[in-house]
Amino acid sequence: MNESSISATITNIARIRTDFPTKFGVPRQSGLVTLEATIVFEPQYRDPSAIRGLEGFSHIWLIWQFSEAIRSKISPTVRPPRLGGNTRMGVFATRSPFRPNHIGLSSVKLERIELHPQWGPVLHVSGADMIDQTPIFDIKPYLPFTDSHPEAAAGFAAPLADYKLEVVFPSKWLDLIPEPLRQGLYSVLEQDPRPAYVQDADRIFGISFAGFDIRFKVVDDVLTVVHIECLDQGI
């Protein structure tokens, strides 16, 4: 068979459950926000022996699908949001979801492993950058002696590493958020969920997070929460 005609079939092994039902507001990179999430294996991969030894690792790699960004036509250049949405860079020089195979790579912290009576082994992780129900193709252990490179150059992303907004969260709105979720929500808002090309000080933005609709505006690098509505009456 001609090598150029070979195609690969990738099987979904699991799905991740997060507090983000939509793309808007999801952390732009893994590890930026320490919100917890759970990974539930598909029925055919719920054999506990498949994760034997994983408990000894503190972090894992997730290979997953940009399931909400699939396009039939892919451009060789993209517009990284942190560069304002106007500067073009090569798709393989970015982590854009709009790439030929729509595959993402994230390192997350493995908080604990649960043997669930119905779902089998469930991985509790933190630091994920995925929407709820994102398909996961593979899981691999993170090896600090080979996978970590503190001396690595960050290219055009380096000046943006410490970018954060100041967050003003009035108590009347903060009191609606359960205590365990507050720090994570603060971190999400600090990262500036807005599209980088929108700098309208009068515009009200909103993200869906953990069953809440969070409304906010940004003026001079200060994000102010202006309204919160509970979307899940069961909360």
Summary of the structure (lengths in Angstrom):
residues: 235
radius of gyration: 19.2
end to end distance: 56.1
largest distance: 65.8
contacts: 610
relative contact order: 0.20
helix: 19%
strand: 32%
